[in-house]
Each structure stands twice: as structure tokens, then as C-alpha cells.
């Protein structure tokens, strides 16, 4: 039957709220089932025939309409984070990060065009022609036709459904998880804000990480120095000895690690 992804997301949100109110596991099972349905609409591939477009992590609108990378992609971020907090399943956090990134990939700005992330322009706002390249986003991609992929231009719906939603989701992720999130229970690291990260060593009380600037690997790279906040969560014990990029940061207690360690990249 026809399904709309906003309705599925709302159902997942409300089932989780019911579970928190009642502690009835049945509500939680219903919620995860809805989230599984929602995840089937998240784009895990990018069809090349549509031209330059980073579509990974974006969302379709429904199963009976041809719209890709719709503005709702940023709105699903809090839902996935809530389920990560409830379950510890890192897949949910990774899906949240991918959805947030896809919101930025939809923006009409020179950085996206020069790096082959997209090649479309937003030149209409409520029927008024405007200057392109200002960071606005179309409501969705491929609605009616793929003409916006060729750079011919498309319309803009509104700030909260486009760049504002992406910025809000990014701020939410940053406040909660920093630029890099280290999960102590799973012994895994999730890079979030334009970085690559991997675990070099993880012993009972010692963690060594490598964190690099992924934006520096783009065809038109961003190379300016910036602060990267590495946050840790779900750790066992009183603390960890931390090394990042070969720099020994000493023994850190769990409170400090939860607040994050800042490095420059």
C-alpha cells in the first residue's frame, strides 16, 4: 500500500514515546518495526544516470512518487539518534549522520558544484528569479523530471525544509556527539563532521585514534585549520588513557571524555 516516510517517522517517534511512558516492550517493538520500514527508504546508492549528485543517506518521499533527497532527510536525524540512545545500535547513529550529510549535499553552493557533489541550481523563490549559488536547496530532486541535475535550476520551498533543517540537524549532532563519536561499548568510532577516523589500538584502559580532515581529500579541498571535538560515550571504568594522532593526551576521566577532547586539524 502507499506509504509516506513522514508518517512512518512520526509513528516511530510516538511508539518510542509510549514505550518511555509505560515501559511496555510491545510499544518499543512496534517502534523499531516502523524505523525498519523508514530505513528502507533511505538511499544507500546513487544512480549515475542522474548526473553529478551525492545522494547517499537521503530520503525518498513515498513509494508512489518520484522524489529523491527530499528536505525531510534532516528531520529524521533526531529520530535515529533517539533510537541509538535507546538501543546502543550504532547503525542508527550512522544513518543519522548520513541523512544530515545528504542535506548539505543538496545545497546550491560553489563548493558542492566544484567538488562534483551536485550540479543543480536554485534560481526561483516563490516565483521570483534569484541569484544561484547561495546555499539554498530544492524541495527535492527528480520531482517531475531530472532537469535540476543538469544545472538548469529549480525552485526553493523554505529555509526549514532545506538549508535550515540541515544546519539544525548538524548542530544537534555536534552538541550531542561532537565531530567524532567514540562508542566505548561497541569499541567503534563514528566520524561526523568532515573527518575520517579509525581506531589504532583499544585496550582495557587505553585508546589510540587517528583523526584526519576528510575535506582535505576533495578535488577542491578545504584546508583551513579547524577545531575537531572528539567525544566518548558508553565507557566502562573510571577513565581511559587517550592518544590521538600520536599525541599522548594522558589519562582522562569519563566526565572529561564525555565532554570531549579538542584537537586541531
C-alpha positions in Angstrom: 0.0 0.0 0.0 1.1 3.6 -0.4 3.4 4.8 2.4 4.7 8.2 3.3 8.0 8.5 5.1 6.9 11.3 7.3 4.0 9.3 8.6 6.3 6.3 9.2 8.8 8.5 11.1 6.0 10.1 13.3 4.8 6.6 14.1 8.3 5.5 15.2 8.6 8.7 17.3 5.3 8.1 19.0 5.8 4.4 19.7 9.1 5.3 21.4 7.4 7.9 23.5 4.8 5.4 24.5 7.5 2.9 25.5 9.2 5.6 27.6 5.9 6.4 29.4 4.8 2.8 30.0 7.9 0.6 29.9 5.9 -1.7 27.8 8.2 -3.6 25.4 5.5 -4.1 22.9 5.4 -0.3 22.1 9.2 -0.4 21.5 8.9 -3.4 19.2 6.3 -1.5 17.1 8.6 1.5 17.0 11.6 -0.4 15.8 9.4 -2.1 13.1 8.4 1.4 11.9 12.0 2.5 11.9 13.0 -0.5 9.8 10.3 0.5 7.3 11.7 4.0 7.3 15.2 2.8 6.7 14.2 1.0 3.6 13.5 4.5 2.1 17.0 5.8 2.9 19.2 5.9 -0.2 22.3 3.7 0.1 23.2 4.1 -3.6 23.5 6.8 -6.2 22.3 6.2 -9.8 24.9 7.6 -12.1 22.5 8.3 -14.9 21.2 11.3 -13.0 24.5 13.2 -13.3 26.7 14.5 -10.5 24.8 14.0 -7.3 25.7 12.8 -3.8 22.5 11.0 -2.8 23.8 8.6 -0.1 21.8 9.0 3.1 19.0 11.0 1.5 15.3 10.0 1.7 12.5 9.4 -0.7 9.1 10.8 0.0 6.9 7.8 -0.5 6.6 4.6 -2.5 4.3 6.2 -5.1 6.1 9.4 -6.1 9.4 10.0 -7.7 11.2 12.4 -5.4 14.8 11.9 -4.1 16.7 13.7 -1.4 13.7 15.5 -0.1 14.1 18.0 2.7 12.7 15.6 5.3 16.2 13.9 5.3 17.4 16.3 8.0 14.2 15.8 10.1 14.8 12.1 10.5 18.1 12.8 12.3 16.6 13.2 15.8 14.6 10.0 15.4 17.6 7.9 14.6 19.5 9.4 17.5 16.7 8.7 19.9 16.7 5.0 18.9 20.5 4.9 19.1 20.2 6.2 22.7 17.5 3.6 23.4 19.3 0.6 21.9 23.0 1.3 21.6 22.7 0.2 17.9 25.4 2.3 16.1 23.7 1.6 12.7 21.1 4.2 13.8 23.7 6.8 14.6 25.4 6.2 11.3 22.1 6.6 9.4 21.5 9.9 11.3 24.9 11.2 10.2 24.4 10.1 6.5 21.0 11.8 6.5 22.5 15.0 7.8 25.2 15.0 5.2 22.8 14.5 2.4 21.0 17.7 3.5 24.2 19.6 2.9 24.8 17.8 -0.4 21.5 19.2 -1.7 22.6 22.8 -1.2 23.3 25.0 -4.3 26.7 26.4 -3.5 30.0 26.7 -5.3 31.8 24.2 -3.0 29.3 21.5 -3.9 29.5 22.2 -7.7 33.3 22.4 -7.8 33.6 19.1 -5.9 31.1 17.2 -8.1 28.6 16.8 -5.2 25.8 18.3 -7.2 25.4 20.4 -10.3 21.9 21.9 -9.8 20.9 25.5 -9.1 18.1 27.0 -7.2 17.0 30.1 -9.1 13.4 30.5 -8.1 11.9 31.5 -4.7 8.1 31.8 -4.8 8.2 32.5 -8.5 10.8 35.2 -8.2 14.1 34.7 -10.0 17.1 35.0 -7.7 20.9 34.6 -7.8 22.1 31.0 -7.7 24.9 29.6 -5.6 23.6 31.0 -2.3 23.3 27.7 -0.4 19.5 27.2 -0.9 18.1 23.7 -1.5 15.4 22.4 -3.8 12.4 20.8 -2.1 13.6 17.5 -3.6 15.4 16.1 -6.6 13.8 14.4 -9.6 10.3 15.7 -8.9 8.6 15.6 -12.3 12.0 15.5 -14.2 15.7 15.4 -13.6 16.2 18.8 -15.1 17.6 20.3 -11.9 20.5 17.8 -12.1 21.8 19.5 -15.3 22.1 22.9 -13.7 19.0 24.4 -15.3 17.7 25.4 -11.9 14.8 24.7 -9.7 12.5 26.2 -7.0 13.0 26.7 -3.3 10.4 25.7 -0.7 11.7 27.3 2.5 14.5 27.6 4.9 13.4 25.0 7.4 12.8 22.4 4.7 16.2 23.0 3.1 19.5 24.5 4.5 17.9 25.5 7.8 16.9 21.9 8.5 20.4 20.6 7.6 22.1 23.2 9.8 19.7 22.4 12.7 20.4 18.7 12.4 24.1 19.3 12.2 24.0 21.5 15.3 22.1 18.8 17.1 24.6 16.1 16.2 27.5 18.3 17.2 26.1 19.2 20.6 25.4 15.6 21.3 28.3 13.7 19.7 30.9 16.3 18.7 32.8 16.0 15.5 33.8 12.4 16.2 32.0 9.9 18.4 33.7 7.0 20.2 31.4 4.3 21.5 33.0 2.5 24.4 30.6 -0.4 24.5 31.0 -1.3 20.8 34.7 -0.2 20.5 33.8 1.7 17.4 34.2 5.3 16.1 31.8 7.3 14.1 33.2 10.3 12.2 30.6 13.0 11.8 31.8 16.5 10.7 34.0 16.3 7.6 36.6 13.9 9.1 37.8 10.4 8.8 38.6 8.4 11.9 39.8 5.0 12.9 40.9 3.1 15.9 44.6 2.2 16.1 44.5 0.4 19.4 41.9 -0.3 22.1 43.0 -2.0 25.3 41.2 -2.1 28.6 42.3 1.4 29.7 44.0 2.7 26.6 42.5 4.1 23.3 44.5 5.3 20.3 42.8 7.1 17.4 43.7 8.6 14.1 41.6 11.5 13.0 42.1 13.2 9.6 40.5 16.0 7.7 38.4 14.3 5.0 37.6 17.7 3.4 41.3 17.9 2.5 40.8 15.0 0.1 38.2 16.7 -2.1 39.1 17.9 -5.6 38.7 21.5 -4.3 39.8 20.9 -0.7 39.0 22.8 2.5 42.4 23.1 4.2 42.0 25.7 6.8 42.7 24.7 10.4 39.6 24.0 12.5 38.8 22.6 15.9 37.7 18.9 16.0 35.8 17.8 19.1 36.2 14.0 19.9 33.6 12.8 22.3 33.4 9.5 24.1 30.4 7.7 25.5 29.2 4.3 26.9 32.6 3.8 28.5 33.3 1.3 31.3 35.7 2.1 34.2 36.8 5.4 35.7 38.7 6.6 32.7 40.9 5.9 29.7 44.4 6.8 28.5 43.9 8.5 25.2 46.3 9.1 22.2 45.0 11.0 19.2 47.2 11.3 16.0 50.2 10.2 18.0 49.7 12.9 20.7 49.6 11.4 24.2 46.7 13.2 26.0 47.2 11.2 29.2 44.7 9.6 31.5 41.3 11.2 31.2 38.3 10.6 33.4 34.9 9.6 31.9 33.3 13.0 32.7 36.0 14.8 30.7 35.8 12.3 27.9 32.0 12.7 27.7 32.5 16.5 27.3 35.1 15.8 24.6 38.8 16.4 23.8 39.5 19.1 21.2 42.2 18.8 18.6 43.2 21.0 15.6 43.1 19.7 12.1 
